Amino acid sequence: MRDGVAVDSVAFARDARELRATLKLANLTRLHDVLFDQAGQIAYCLTGAVDKDGIPSLRLDISGQLVLTCQRCLGPMNISLAASRKFELVSGTESLGDPAQEPGEVERIHAEPELDVAALVEEEAILSLPMVPAHPPGECSPSQESNDRNEMKSPFSSLSVLKGR
């Protein structure tokens, strides 16, 4: 456990507990590849509950301001991260079933006596990010765009000299 926070997922859900905290982006190493800047944090709220059928569940809400690397200009790109997911807890001996059969915002996970909350938050953050972070066309930094255009203008300019001979 990276941040030292672990919960017994079933007991947490049955007791309807709530945990609110923040995690520094610098400590979430799996996010580092897409981040332009590791400053900042992700706030989260983990809430436990048991539904009317007696199924324990966790709800995770995360939010934060991240600076990703734009894949067009390789410059900074601000993203507002906001995600929410419900996790139904399944005993370790049961199968999780087909993910395609799960409702959109509900994911089935195995109940753990020591659920690493930071890992759960980091996983949800990764899944919430765009697959290819990029500014909308025309919004990349001008210096990078003009460099890209200059390089694209003349890929065969040296061949025109040979053609004239």
C-alpha positions in Angstrom: 0.0 0.0 0.0 1.5 3.3 -1.1 -0.5 5.7 1.1 -1.1 3.3 4.0 -4.9 3.4 3.6 -6.5 0.0 3.5 -10.0 -1.0 4.3 -11.8 -4.3 4.8 -14.2 -3.8 1.9 -17.1 -5.8 3.2 -17.0 -4.4 6.8 -16.6 -0.9 5.3 -19.7 -1.4 3.1 -21.8 -3.1 5.9 -21.0 -0.2 8.4 -21.9 2.4 5.7 -18.6 4.1 6.3 -17.2 7.0 4.4 -13.6 8.0 3.7 -12.5 11.4 2.2 -8.9 12.2 1.4 -6.5 13.4 -1.3 -3.7 11.7 -3.0 -0.7 13.5 -4.4 -0.2 12.9 -8.1 3.6 12.4 -7.5 2.7 9.3 -5.6 0.5 7.8 -8.3 3.3 6.3 -10.5 1.1 4.6 -13.0 -0.2 8.1 -14.1 3.3 9.6 -14.6 3.5 8.6 -18.3 0.6 10.8 -19.3 1.2 13.7 -16.9 3.0 16.8 -18.1 3.3 17.9 -14.5 3.1 15.8 -11.4 2.1 18.7 -9.2 -1.4 18.5 -7.8 -3.7 15.9 -6.2 -6.8 13.8 -6.7 -9.5 14.1 -4.1 -11.7 11.1 -3.5 -14.6 10.0 -1.4 -15.2 6.3 -0.8 -18.6 5.3 0.6 -19.9 1.9 1.6 -23.4 0.7 1.4 -25.5 -2.5 1.3 -28.4 -2.6 -1.2 -31.9 -4.0 -0.6 -30.7 -7.5 -1.7 -27.9 -7.5 0.9 -25.1 -7.0 -1.6 -22.3 -4.9 -0.2 -21.0 -2.1 -2.5 -18.6 0.8 -2.6 -19.0 4.1 -4.4 -15.9 6.0 -5.4 -16.0 9.6 -6.5 -12.8 11.2 -7.7 -12.0 14.7 -8.8 -8.9 16.8 -9.6 -7.1 19.1 -12.0 -4.5 17.3 -14.0 -2.0 18.6 -16.6 -1.5 16.0 -19.3 0.9 15.9 -22.2 -0.9 16.8 -25.5 0.0 14.2 -28.1 -0.2 16.7 -30.9 2.2 19.4 -29.6 3.7 17.7 -26.6 2.7 20.7 -24.5 0.7 21.0 -21.3 -3.1 20.3 -21.5 -5.3 21.0 -18.5 -8.0 18.3 -17.7 -10.7 18.4 -15.1 -11.0 14.9 -13.8 -14.4 13.9 -12.3 -15.5 10.3 -12.2 -17.9 8.2 -10.1 -18.2 4.4 -10.1 -20.1 1.9 -8.0 -18.4 -1.4 -7.1 -20.4 -4.4 -6.1 -18.4 -6.7 -3.8 -18.2 -10.4 -4.7 -16.7 -13.0 -2.5 -13.3 -14.2 -3.6 -14.6 -17.7 -4.5 -17.3 -16.4 -6.9 -16.8 -15.5 -10.5 -17.0 -11.9 -11.4 -19.0 -12.8 -14.5 -19.0 -11.2 -17.9 -18.1 -7.4 -17.7 -20.4 -6.8 -20.8 -23.4 -7.9 -18.6 -22.6 -5.3 -15.9 -24.6 -2.1 -15.9 -22.7 1.0 -17.2 -21.6 2.5 -13.9 -21.4 -0.7 -11.8 -18.3 -2.9 -11.7 -18.1 -6.2 -9.8 -14.8 -6.7 -7.9 -13.7 -9.2 -5.3 -14.1 -8.3 -1.7 -10.7 -7.9 0.0 -9.9 -7.8 3.7 -7.2 -5.1 2.9 -8.4 -3.2 -0.1 -5.7 -0.7 -1.2 -7.7 2.6 -1.6 -4.9 4.4 -3.4 -4.7 1.7 -6.1 -8.5 1.8 -6.6 -8.4 5.6 -7.0 -5.4 5.5 -9.4 -7.1 2.8 -11.5 -10.3 4.8 -11.7 -8.3 7.9 -12.7 -6.5 6.1 -15.4 -9.8 4.7 -16.8 -11.3 8.2 -16.8 -8.6 9.9 -18.9 -8.9 10.3 -22.6 -7.2 7.5 -24.6 -5.1 10.0 -26.6 -5.0 13.3 -24.8 -4.9 16.2 -27.4 -5.9 19.8 -27.7 -8.8 20.3 -30.1 -7.5 21.1 -33.6 -6.0 24.6 -33.8 -5.6 25.0 -30.1 -2.1 23.6 -29.7 0.7 26.1 -28.7 1.6 28.3 -31.7 5.3 27.7 -31.6 4.9 23.9 -31.8 2.2 24.2 -34.5 4.4 26.5 -36.7 7.4 24.1 -36.2 5.2 21.2 -37.3 4.0 23.2 -40.4 7.5 24.1 -41.4 8.6 20.5 -41.2 5.6 19.4 -43.1 6.0 22.0 -45.9 9.1 20.7 -47.4 9.7 17.0 -46.9 10.8 16.7 -50.5 12.3 20.1 -51.0 15.8 18.6 -51.4 14.4 16.5 -54.3 13.4 19.6 -56.3 17.1 20.5 -56.6 17.8 17.1 -58.2 14.8 17.5 -60.5 16.1 20.7 -62.0 19.4 19.0 -63.1 
